[in-house]
Amino acid sequence: MPVLLYPRFNKYATEWHVLFSSFSKPSIIVMASSVSKAIHRYFLFNHPFFKTSADDILKWMPFGLLLLSDILGTKTRSGWKKQVLIAGAAESIKYLLSDNLKKLTQERRPAPYTGNHSFPSGHTATAFSTAEFLRSELKHSLPVIRYSGYVAATTVAVIRLIKNRHWLGDVLVGAAVGIISTKLAYALLSRRSHSKKRRKKSDAEREAELHNSLGKEPNRSSAPEPIL
């Protein structure tokens, strides 16, 4: 074998194999759990009485920015009527995903709070859902405002950790749920609009064919009588 011709390379290859083989799935899960518990202990002992309602407000901030953009006439991806539909669809999908996950996992909240609906973080899911909504609508304009929703969403996730309301995994999965919910809402509404356009086009084509077929036949009833 070629590896045997280079003992030094064989040594390094063996070391790298041992290093990467140590990062198996169980070890990664244990490591993530240890990091999550370490973050919880840090905030529990250093900020035990941290209280704020900023996370309740910031999660809706992208909606306010988008409404202001519509009022100022900024170019957006959708009209305001479609925006309402997309926002409603995204919230519905987000609620179904997060609520069912909470009921299935029954994960306990970090101390000192009680309850078994910690996973995933609903606040974080809402924050990242609205952030993705703002980014998608301002895709071709206002780059600073476009990504400000993600800054607010990340702040919400950090606040939920500082308040010891969620574990690290709760906010990470909550962020994923929020982004996926908004993307699914756009996909569903886009498919619905395309199907409506196809139906309108087919109706217009059938109507045009009908007019063409009627136009080819002579209309004897309306033909002028010959003058004698």
C-alpha positions, 0 to 999 in steps of 0.5 A: 500500500502507498501509505506504508511507503511513507511512515510519517504520513501514516503516523499523521493519518492515524492521528487524524483518524483518531481525532475525527472518530472521537467526534461521533454522534453521542459525543457531539450530543454530550458536548452540546448538552454540557455547553447548554448546561454551562450557559445556564449555570453562568446566567443563573449564578451571575444574573439570577434576577434579570428581567426585561420585556424587550424580548416580547417587543423585539420579536414583532419589530420586523412587522413594524419596520415592514409596515413603515416601509409600505407606508413610505412606498418602499419597493417590496416583494409583495403587495400589502394584501399578500403580505397579510396572507403570508404573515398569517400563513407563517404564524399558523405553520410556526404555531403548529410546528412549535406547539406539537414539538413542545407536546411531543418532547415535554422538555423541562425548563431550566431552573428556577422555572418549572414547566415542561414546554421548553423545547423549542423556544416560541419567542425565538421562533416568532422572532426569526419568522418575522425576521425572514419575512422582513428580509424576503420582502425587502430583498431588493431594497434597504439592505440595512433594514432588511437584515435588522430583523435578524439582529433583533431575533438574535437579541431575543434568543440571547435574552431568553437564555439570560432569563433562563427560560430556555436551553441553548438547543431550544433557541437554536431549534426555535430559530430554525422553526421560524425560518422554515415556517416563513419559507413554507408560507411563501412556497404555499402562497406562490404555488397558489398564485401560480395555479390561479394564473394557470386557471385564468390563462386556460379560461382565456384561451378557451374563451378565445377559441370560442370567439374564433370558432363563432367568428368563422361561421356566417351570421345569416340572421344579421346579413343585409337584405339585397336592394331591389 
